[in-house]
Amino acid sequence: MSGELPQQRRNQHSRLTIWLCWAQGVYFFVFGVWPLVSIESFQAITGKKTDNAPTGLEADHWLVNCVGVLVAAIGFVFLFAAWRRRVPLDAAVLAIGSCLGLIAIDVIYVARGVILPIYLGDAAIEAVLIVGWLICLPDVRRLD
């Protein structure tokens, strides 16, 4: 590796950045769309949700649907950046910021007993994504 040219190193790092975009894009998109497609299977894993309490209808999980749409939309941004093979600094900021926000929600509400500990698995994945983005951040800034 020490004999590589700087351009080759940049290309390797940019491949890692593109891969990270694909990974977070797929993760966010799939887990954002999941409750929209099957609220029953989503609740079977993540626990019963009460955002439909006024009507009691499974179709009225307004908060779960709202979060799902937003997470899927964020995931689509990463998929689009990966597909274009160009990751602007804005996408890295969105990636890190969204992960930090979701980790905070996961940890706080598991600690309060509002959501199941399964959400700590999501927090762990988000933390890994943040580490990946911090490693890739210098390359993102260079390529931006």
C-alpha positions in Angstrom: 0.0 0.0 0.0 2.9 2.4 0.6 3.8 2.3 -3.1 0.4 3.5 -4.2 -0.1 6.8 -5.9 -2.2 9.5 -4.0 -4.9 9.2 -6.8 -5.2 5.4 -6.2 -5.6 6.0 -2.4 -8.3 8.6 -3.1 -10.1 6.1 -5.4 -10.0 3.5 -2.6 -11.4 5.9 -0.1 -14.1 7.1 -2.4 -15.1 3.4 -3.0 -15.4 3.1 0.8 -17.5 6.3 0.9 -19.8 5.0 -1.9 -20.1 1.6 -0.2 -21.1 3.4 3.1 -23.7 5.4 1.2 -25.2 2.2 -0.3 -25.2 0.5 3.1 -26.9 3.4 5.0 -29.2 4.0 2.1 -30.4 0.4 1.9 -30.7 0.2 5.7 -32.7 3.4 6.1 -34.9 2.8 3.0 -35.8 -0.8 4.0 -36.4 0.0 7.7 -38.3 3.2 6.7 -40.6 1.4 4.3 -41.1 -1.7 6.5 -43.8 -0.3 8.8 -45.6 1.2 5.8 -45.7 -2.2 4.1 -46.5 -4.4 7.1 -47.2 -2.7 10.4 -48.1 -6.1 11.9 -44.6 -7.6 11.3 -43.0 -4.3 12.4 -44.8 -4.4 15.7 -44.1 -8.1 16.2 -40.4 -7.2 16.3 -40.4 -3.7 17.7 -43.4 -3.9 20.1 -46.9 -2.6 20.1 -47.3 1.1 19.1 -50.0 3.4 20.5 -50.0 6.2 17.9 -53.3 4.8 16.5 -55.1 5.0 19.9 -57.8 7.5 18.9 -59.2 5.1 16.3 -57.6 1.7 17.2 -57.2 1.0 13.4 -53.9 -0.5 12.3 -54.0 1.9 9.3 -53.9 4.9 11.6 -50.3 4.5 12.9 -49.7 8.2 11.9 -46.4 8.6 13.9 -44.9 5.3 12.8 -45.8 6.1 9.2 -44.4 9.6 9.5 -41.1 8.4 10.9 -41.0 5.6 8.3 -41.5 8.0 5.4 -38.8 10.4 6.7 -36.3 7.6 7.3 -37.0 6.1 3.8 -36.6 9.6 2.2 -33.2 10.1 4.0 -32.2 6.6 2.8 -33.2 7.5 -0.8 -30.8 10.5 -0.6 -27.9 8.1 0.2 -28.9 5.6 -2.5 -29.1 8.4 -5.1 -25.6 9.8 -4.0 -24.2 6.2 -4.2 -25.8 5.6 -7.6 -24.3 8.9 -8.9 -20.9 7.9 -7.3 -20.7 11.4 -5.8 -21.2 12.0 -2.1 -21.5 15.7 -1.2 -20.5 16.9 2.2 -24.2 17.7 2.8 -25.0 13.9 2.5 -22.3 13.1 5.1 -23.7 15.7 7.5 -27.2 14.3 6.9 -25.9 10.8 7.5 -24.2 11.6 10.8 -26.9 13.9 12.0 -29.7 11.4 11.4 -27.7 8.6 13.1 -27.1 10.8 16.1 -30.7 11.7 16.4 -31.9 8.1 16.0 -29.3 6.9 18.6 -30.6 9.5 21.1 -34.2 8.4 20.6 -33.3 4.7 20.8 -31.2 5.1 24.0 -33.5 7.6 25.8 -36.7 5.7 25.2 -35.3 2.3 25.9 -34.0 3.6 29.2 -37.5 5.1 30.0 -39.1 1.8 29.1 -41.2 3.3 26.3 -39.7 1.1 23.5 -38.2 -2.4 23.6 -34.4 -3.1 23.9 -34.4 -4.3 20.3 -33.9 -0.6 19.4 -30.5 -0.8 21.0 -29.5 -3.0 18.1 -30.5 -0.1 15.8 -28.5 2.3 18.0 -25.4 0.0 17.6 -25.8 -0.1 13.8 -26.2 3.7 13.7 -23.0 4.1 15.8 -21.1 1.9 13.3 -22.4 4.1 10.5 -21.2 7.2 12.3 -17.7 5.7 12.7 -17.7 4.9 9.0 -18.7 8.5 8.1 -16.0 9.9 10.4 -13.4 7.8 8.7 -14.7 8.9 5.2 -15.3 12.5 6.1 -11.8 13.8 4.9 -12.5 12.1 1.5 -16.0 13.5 1.3 -14.7 17.0 1.9 -11.9 16.5 -0.7 -14.4 15.2 -3.3 -17.0 17.8 -2.6 
